[in-house]
Amino acid sequence: MSILSIGIEQGRREALRQLVAKKLAKGKTPLQIADEIEEELPAVEQLIAEIQQREKD
């Protein structure tokens, strides 16, 4: 995997993380978020776990 593709993937993941955080702040459930952003529920749950971990740090 090239450095460029790694950077693109990291940017995409960060954008998703920010979008999920905004939707959580509005009181949406993980299932609602997954449906709205068209991602699988386990992926959304992983992003939520990452958000919560960052908040602890």
Wavefront OBJ file of the C-alpha trace (Angstrom):
o trace
v 0.000 0.000 0.000
v 1.427 3.372 -0.980
v 1.856 6.299 1.370
v -0.760 8.203 -0.606
v -3.381 5.483 -0.266
v -2.645 5.201 3.464
v -3.142 8.948 3.846
v -6.376 8.861 1.896
v -7.727 6.031 4.049
v -6.736 7.851 7.248
v -8.483 11.002 6.012
v -11.617 9.075 5.117
v -11.679 7.426 8.529
v -11.221 10.758 10.302
v -14.068 12.301 8.298
v -16.324 9.372 9.225
v -15.276 9.677 12.873
v -16.240 13.364 12.889
v -19.571 12.646 11.215
v -20.369 9.883 13.716
v -19.427 12.177 16.623
v -21.822 14.871 15.354
v -24.652 12.383 15.024
v -23.973 10.964 18.497
v -24.113 14.485 19.906
v -27.569 14.840 18.354
v -28.719 11.729 20.232
v -28.737 9.267 17.335
v -28.279 5.559 18.043
v -25.462 3.545 16.440
v -28.027 1.758 14.268
v -29.506 5.063 13.041
v -26.027 6.404 12.316
v -25.038 3.276 10.382
v -28.189 3.568 8.289
v -27.739 7.288 7.620
v -24.081 7.099 6.597
v -24.532 3.760 4.819
v -21.868 1.918 6.795
v -22.078 -1.433 8.534
v -23.080 -1.342 12.196
v -19.816 -2.971 13.424
v -17.802 -0.282 11.621
v -19.874 2.465 13.264
v -19.512 0.808 16.660
v -15.725 0.720 16.175
v -15.705 4.418 15.312
v -17.766 5.164 18.427
v -15.272 3.209 20.541
v -12.421 5.241 19.018
v -14.280 8.499 19.748
v -14.887 7.480 23.348
v -11.236 6.458 23.770
v -10.054 9.833 22.435
v -12.358 11.605 24.889
v -10.723 9.713 27.787
v -7.190 10.671 26.664
l 1 2 3 4 5 6 7 8 9 10 11 12 13 14 15 16 17 18 19 20 21 22 23 24 25 26 27 28 29 30 31 32 33 34 35 36 37 38 39 40 41 42 43 44 45 46 47 48 49 50 51 52 53 54 55 56 57
